[in-house]
Amino acid sequence: MNKKFRIGISCHEANHVCDKSQYKESTFWEKVKLNIHLLYCKACREYTNANSKLTAAISDSKVTCMDKNSREYLKNEFNKALDDDSLSK
């Protein structure tokens, strides 16, 4: 039988499809196979639930990143401090 039309998937493949679904990169057929797998696999259901909670927590967070100029300045200052410290020893 053609591998493309196989309905049963392994836990490893189910977790991979779960991760792809999280970023909206999975196909309709992959989602169907994942949902069939989740009907009988408790471990993958728990993995999927944990993934969903993690995605929600990250998307709801108020974390902001440092801009590139500030990062470069901080990196340069850190390197200067390291050089000064190594020279004093």
GISULTA-V201160 format. One line per field, one symbol per residue. ss: DSSP state (H for helix, E for strand, C for the rest). A space follows every 10 residues. Layout:
ss: ???
This chain:
ss: CCHHHCCCCC HHHHHHHHHH HHCCCCCHHH HHHHHHHHHH CHHHHHHHHH HHHHHHHHHH CCCCCCCHHH HHHHHHHHHH HHHHHHHHC
